[in-house]
Amino acid sequence: MRKVQLNIPDDIDLTDYDFSMIVATKLYEDAKLSAGQAAQIAGLSKRAFIELLGKYGVSVFSRLIDDLHNDIENA
């Protein structure tokens, strides 16, 4: 896994965990990562990550109608 180092201003009131979750949820929302990959970035289990998505304003469900139809067919 690749590591990225960022310089964040000291006056930004975010814990390392919150920052990791923000990055992971955004990449998940943009379909750049699977839920499992995003959970790994956040240091959580997949289940815990999915349960916390709403806190960060991200839905576990895709916004694409085709994805919804695929999910329904595969249920």
C-alpha positions in Angstrom: 0.0 0.0 0.0 1.3 3.5 -0.9 1.8 6.0 1.9 1.1 9.7 1.4 2.3 12.4 3.8 0.3 15.7 4.0 1.0 18.8 5.9 -2.2 19.9 7.6 -2.4 23.3 9.3 -2.3 23.1 13.1 -5.5 25.1 13.5 -7.5 22.4 11.6 -9.3 20.6 14.4 -9.2 17.0 13.0 -7.9 13.9 14.6 -5.8 11.5 12.5 -8.8 9.2 12.6 -11.3 11.8 11.3 -8.9 12.8 8.5 -8.5 9.1 7.5 -12.3 8.6 7.5 -12.8 11.8 5.4 -10.4 10.6 2.8 -11.7 7.0 2.9 -15.3 8.0 2.7 -14.7 10.4 -0.2 -12.7 7.8 -2.2 -15.5 5.2 -1.5 -18.2 7.7 -2.5 -16.4 8.4 -5.8 -16.1 4.6 -6.4 -12.3 4.8 -6.3 -12.2 2.2 -3.5 -14.3 -0.7 -2.4 -15.8 -0.6 1.1 -13.2 -3.1 2.2 -10.3 -1.0 0.8 -11.7 2.2 2.4 -12.2 0.4 5.7 -8.5 -0.6 5.6 -7.4 3.0 5.1 -9.6 4.1 8.1 -8.3 1.2 10.2 -11.7 -0.3 10.7 -13.5 -3.5 9.8 -15.7 -3.3 6.7 -18.8 -3.6 8.8 -17.7 -0.7 11.2 -16.8 1.4 8.2 -20.2 0.9 6.5 -22.0 1.7 9.8 -20.1 5.0 10.1 -20.6 6.2 6.5 -23.7 8.2 7.4 -21.8 10.2 10.0 -19.6 11.5 7.2 -22.5 12.2 4.9 -22.0 9.2 2.6 -24.6 6.6 1.6 -23.7 3.0 1.4 -25.9 2.8 -1.7 -24.6 3.9 -5.1 -26.1 6.9 -6.7 -26.0 5.2 -10.1 -29.3 3.6 -11.1 -27.6 0.8 -12.9 -25.7 -0.2 -9.7 -29.0 -0.2 -7.9 -30.6 -2.5 -10.5 -27.5 -4.8 -10.2 -27.8 -4.9 -6.5 -31.5 -5.8 -6.7 -30.8 -8.6 -9.2 -28.0 -10.0 -7.0 -29.9 -9.9 -3.8 
